């Protein structure tokens, strides 16, 4: 692997910026907590999925082989509650199902919709995306190991992890046990020794999904699934664990405790947490009427525009969504569209985004690539990386305007670099033709009119054809040429 500058990551565990050193040279093993499939995915889910997709892309760009695992929680209290809710509706498509089958139907429906959303966002699948229900026997084995090692106890069909037995508990959330006790409580029906203890296995309840275990029929607690699937696919000690900041406590704290107590080995070396998303300064909630699904956004904007909105804020910081901010992102994205369409007119449509044989003779472009890499090496600083990308657009525009010697070669290198670095940030530019500005259209029409006056009808017709491919319809009337967008 080519020697590159080190990547520095802010590690939530140590609260420090640390140089990344993989366990196996040239390889990154990364686990990220995925979705619980009980409802439509919202834009907060989109942000988390996108962030870790970009991190994976950058590691690959740097020459690492990445093994990426992201789970799907398909059995959970929220899924069961959703199934009960739908069964209570008179015209529910689940009418006639028992609760157990309804839970499966809910999980399958929203798993399918999750994948539809990820495809619409052009976010690649993880290498492995295991489901909780496919790994129940593995969870039983880990719970048995925790009981054997003295860190868990049985209680009338339930099994609990005994928090006070693990002296490093609180190391990720940076809380001591006294602080945790302030918010700890015993829920109705729980049979644990201490309010801090958490469930590894829950005894079966009437009609709910259940599996066999040495402690009787029941289902796993939430936290155990990630420990099991992470260690199954990445081994006991791996490089990076990621997820939203809201998962630090108790979910990730509990993962560490049960994993290390079961295996006797360190769990993840680096912990990466993304900031949360709000809507106009408020937490997203259907009861507040501010729930924005991924489908809601993609019905109005391209996936690239949404990604541009995300990229403008560092992944570790909170981000506030509004439709005004989406308009601002769309306007910023227009800069790419304007450049692409200028290139089309200058060099012909297509073929200018590739990554083969780029000429590095233009030092401005080369330095911007280095600036991009420096930003990403600094804890994946996408706002600075995006700044380098927009400066690259400016350089290409300058080359187009001034047309220095070998300007076509310089443009080829610039556009190759834009495609390569944009790809690292998850930008596809595939919908760029839908983002043609009004001024670009008017300029093209004016050029077409001049060509027609000069009786260069074949060249004039090529402009019409190009605009048509971009979704722009020209209509020649007595008072001039009018245009409209398809759809």
N, C-alpha and C positions, 0 to 999 in steps of 0.2 A: 504493500500500500504506500502511495506517495506520502512523504512527510509533509504534514500541514500544521499550521499554528494550533495550539491547544484550544479546545472548546471549554469554556467556563460555564458552570451551571450553579444557580442558587439552590442550595440543598436545604429544604425545609427542616430536615433533621438537625443540622448543625447551625442553621441560620447564617450561613456564610456562602460566599461565592467560591466555588472550588473548581480546580482543574479536573476535567473528566478523564478518568483512567478506567478503561474497560477491564473486566475480569479476564476475558480472553482477548488477546491483542487482535485488533481488526474486526471485532464483533461486538454488537450491542444487543443486550437482551432487555426488553422493555415490556412492562405490564401496565395497562391502564384500565381503570374501572369503567365499565360501559353502562348501558341504560337498563333501567327496570321497565319492562314492557307492559305498561298498564294504560298508556294514553298516547296521544300524538306527541311527537318530538317537538320541542320548542327551540327557539334560537339560542338559549343557553346550552342545550345539548349540542347544537351546531358548533358553537364556539369551542367547546371542549374537544369535540371530535376533530375539528379543523386544526387546533393548536398542536395536538399530538401527531396529526398527519404531517404537519410542516416540520416538526422536530424529527420525525422519522425521515422525511425527505432530505433534510439537511445532513443528517448522519450518512445517508446513502451518497449524497453529493460529495461528502468528504472521504468517501471510499470505504466506509464501514459496511459490513454485512449486518443487516438488522433483522432480529427475530422479534416480532411484535405480536403480543397477545392482548386481546380485549374481550372481556366477558359479556354475557347477556344474562341478566337476572330474570328468569322466567317462572319463579315461584317466590311469592312474597306476600306480606299482608296487604299491600296496596293492590296487587293483582286480584287477590281474593275479594277485597272490598269492592273493586270495580265489577267483578263478576256478580256479586250479590246485588249491586245497584242495577245492573242491566237485567237481571232476572226478575226484578221487582217492577219493571216497566211492562205495561200490557202488550205493546206491539214489539217487544224485543225480539231480534232474530235468534236469541238464545232460549226463547220459550220452549219448554219441553226437555231442556238439558238439566242434569243434576249439577250441583255446585262444582264438583270435581271436573266434569267435562267442560263446564262453562269457563273455569279457570284456564284450561288448556286452550279453549277457543280464543279467549282474550289475549293470552300470551302469543299465540300464533298470529293473530290479526295484527298486533302492534309490533311484533318482530318483523313481519312483512313490510309494514309501513315504515319502520326504521330503515330497512334496507332501501326502500324506494327513495327516502329522503337523502340517504348517503349517496346514492347514485345520482340524484338530481344535483347534489352539491359537488359532484366529481371528487368525492373523498374516497380514497382507496380502502378496501377492506384490510383489516389486520391479517397477519399470516395465519393466525388461529383465532377463532371467535367462539369459544366454548359456551355452552348453556349450562346453567346450574343443575337442571334436572337430569343432565347426562352424566353427572359426576357425584351422585348421592353415595354410592359405595366408597368412593375415595374420601368423601367427607366423614363417613362413619369410621374409616381407618384412622384418620387424623384425630378424631375425637377420642378413639380408643387409646391412641398414643398419649394424648394429654391426660387422660385418666391414669394410665400406667405411670406416667412421669410425675404424678402428684399435683398437677395444675388444674384439674377439673374434677367435678363431683356430680354424682347422680342424685336426683331429687324427684321422686314420684313420677318417673317417666321423662322428666326434663334432664338436661345436662348443662351445667354452668361452668364457665371459666372463673377460677378464683383469683381475682385481680391482685390481692395483697400478697400472693405467693410469688409474683413476678416483680422483682425489685426495680426494674427499669421502666415500669409502666408510667406513662406520661412524658417519655423522652421526645416524642414527635410533637405533641401539642404544647409541650413546655409548661405543663401544669403539675402541681403536686396533688397527692390524694386528698388533702384537706380542701383544696379548691374544687376538685371534682365532686366531693361529697355535697357541696352546696346545691348542686342541681340534680343530684342522684335521687332516685326514688324506686320503690318497689311497686310495679304495676299489679293491678288486680289479677289474681290467678298465678302470679309468679311465686316460686318456692325456693328462692335463693337465700344464701346465708348473709349476704352483704349487699346493700343497694348498688355497689360498684360492679358486682359480678354481672357477666353478660351471658346470654343463652348461646350454647353451641348446638343444642337439639331441643325441639319443642314437641311435647307429647301431642298426639293426634287429637283434633277436635272433630266433632260430628260433621260429616259430609266434606270436610276439607281434604285437600290432597295429602296423601300419607305414603310413607315408605317404611319397610321393615328395618329394625335395628336391634342391637343387643338390649336396648332399654325399652323396647316396645315400639309400636308404630308411631310415626310422627314425621316431622320434616326438619331440615336444618335451619339454624339461625342464619341471619343475613351475612355476618362477617366471615363465617367459616368458608364460604364458597370461593372467595377471592384468594385466600391462603392456599386452598387446595389446588385451584386451577393455575395459579402462578407457579407453585412449586412443581406441579405435574409437568408443565410445558417448558419451564425455564430453569428447573432444578431449585434446590433450597436457597441458594444465594445467587442473585442476579443483579443487573446493573441499575435499572431505573424503574421506579414505580410512580405512576402519575394519576391525576384526577383533580376534581374541583376542590377549591379551598374548603368548602363545606364538609368534605369527607375526612379532613384531618382528624377530627374527634367527633364521634368515637370510632368510626369505621376503620380508618387506617391505623389508629393507635391499637385497636383490637387485633387487626391483622398481624401487626408486628409481634404482639404478645403471644398469640396462639401459635404463630408460625415458628418463632424461635424456641418456644417451650416444647413444641412437638418434635422439631428436627435437631435442636441443639446447635444450630448454625445461624449466622447473621442472615437477615431476610434481604431487603433491597439496600444497595449502597447509596443511591441518590433518590431523593423524593422531590418531585416537581408538581407544584399545584398552581392551577390557573385561577385568576380572580373571577368573581361571579358577575352575572349580568343582571342589570335592573332595567325597568321600563320607565322612562321619564322620572327617574329618581326613586321609583317604588319597586319593591319586590314583585316579581311576576306572579299573578294569581288569577284563576278563572273567576273567583268571587269578586275581585276588583275590576273585572272586565278588561284586563290588560294582558291577557295571555296571547302571545304572538307565536304561532307555529312556524316551522320551517316552510311549510307549504304557503302560508300567508305571505311571507317575504318573497318567495320565488315566483309568486303569481304577479309580482310587481317589478322585480329586479332580477338580473342575472345572478348566477352563483358567484361570479367574479366580483360583482359590486358588493355583495355581502361579505365576501372574503376581504375585500379592500377595507371595508368598515372595521372588521376584526383586526386586520394587520396594523391599523393606525394606533392601536393601544397595546402596550406591552402585555404579554400573556399573563403576567403575575398580578397585574392591576385589575381592579373592577372596571367594568365598561357599562355605560348607560346607553340604551338603545332608544332612538326616536326616529320617526319617519323623516324629520328634517335632516338628521345625521345621515340617513340613507341617501337622501337627495344630494348631500354634500359628497358622499362617496361616489355616487353616480357621476357627478360633475368632474371629480378627480379622475375617474376612469375614462372620461371623455378624452383626456390627454393621450391615452394609448390609442384610442380610436382615430383621433386626428392624425397621429403619426402613421398608423397603419395605412390609412387611406391616402396619405401623401406618397407613401412608398408604393402603393398600388399604382398610382398615376405615373410615378417615375420609373418603376422597374417592372411593372406587370404584377397581376394578382398571384399570390401564392408562392411557395417555394423559398421564402426569405426567412422562415423560422426553422432552422436546423442547427445542429451542434457539431457539424463535421468540418474539420479543416479551417477553423476560424483564423484569420490573420491578426496577430496581436501587434501590428505596427502602430496602431493608434493608441498612444499612451493614455489619453484621456479616458478611453473606454476601459483599458486595462486597469487603470487606477480605481475606477468606479467599481469594477469587479472585486478588487482587493478591499475596497471600503465596504462593500456588501458582505464579504466574508468576515471582515473584522466585526461588523455589527452582529452577525449571527453567532460568531464565536463568543461574543459577550452576552451570554445567557439568552440567546435567541432574540435579540433586540430587533423585532420586525419593524417598528416605526423608523429606525435608522436605516435598516436594509431597504425599506420601501422608498426612503428618501434617495438612496443611491440609484434605485430603479427609475425614479422620476428625473433625476439628473441625467441619466442615460438617455431618456427620451429627449431632453433638451439638447444633448450633444448630437443625437441623430438629426434633430430638426436643424441644427446649425450646419451640419454637413450638407443637408439637403438644400439649404438656402444659399450657402457659399460655394458649394460644388468645387472643393479643392481637387488637386490632382489625385487620381485613383479613388474618387469619392464613392464609387460603387462598391469597391472592395471594403472601404471603411464602413459603409452602410451594412454590408453583408455581415461584417464582424459585430457591428453594433446590434443588429437585429438578432443574430445568433445568440449574443450574450443576453439580450432582453428575453428571448424565449427560454434560455437555459435558467437564468436566475428567477424569472417569473414562475417557471415550473417548480422551482424549489419552494416558492411561496404558495404553491397550489393554484396559481392563476393559469387558466387554460387559453384565454383570449379567443375561445371558439365562437363566442357570441359577439365578437367585436363589430361585425357588420351591422348588428342591430343598434349599435351605439353611435352611428354616424351622426355628426352634429348638423344642425340646420345650415350653418355657414359653409360646411364642407359640401353639402348638397347644392347650395346656391352657386358656389364656385364651380362645381362640376357642370351645372346647367349653363353657366355663362361661357365656359370653355366649349361646350357642345354647340351653343349658338354661334360662336365665332367660327367653328369648324364648318358648320352648315353654310354660313355666309361665304366661306372660302370654297364651298362646293366639295369639301372633304367629307362626303356623306358616310363613307365606310368607317372612318375614325370617329365621327360623331355618333354613329350607331353603337360602337363599342362602349362608349360612355353610358348610353342607355342600358346596354346589357349588364355592365358592371353594377350600375345602380340597382337594377332589377334583382341581381343576385344578392344584394345587400338589403333587399326588402323595400326598395324605393321605386314607386311607380311614377313615370312621367306621362303627362297628358298635354299634348300640344293643342292649344286653342288659338282663336283669332287674335286674342289679346296677349299671347305669349305662352310660355311653357309653365304649367302648374305641376306640383308634385304632391304625393301622399305616401304614407308608409303603409305597407301591407298589414292587414289586421287592425 
